[in-house]
Amino acid sequence: MSTRKKPYYLDTSVHSSLTRTLPVFMGLISAREFVDVVKVTREDDRIFTACVSIEHSDYGAKSSKGIRGTCYPNGLFCYRVQG
């Protein structure tokens, strides 16, 4: 399960967000938090999402209960499938 701080929208398709995850596997994997900038492009038959971690003063220092994670530049295409 994760929690999100309300995103800060740079425009209609780009926003920054803070995502926090809980620890898993009895604490073997620590809680994480990510500060990312995300771009979402919607078209009739597909959605493209890209994100990367950033430093942002509105999100301050990391919480004491987790590790600040890094999301390297990545993207994902989702296509509509008929049927």
Secondary structure, 3 states (H helix, E strand, C coil): CEEECCCEECCCCEEEEEEEECCECCCCECCEEEEEEEEEEECCCEEEEEEEECCCHHHCCCCCCCEECCCCCEEEEEECCCC
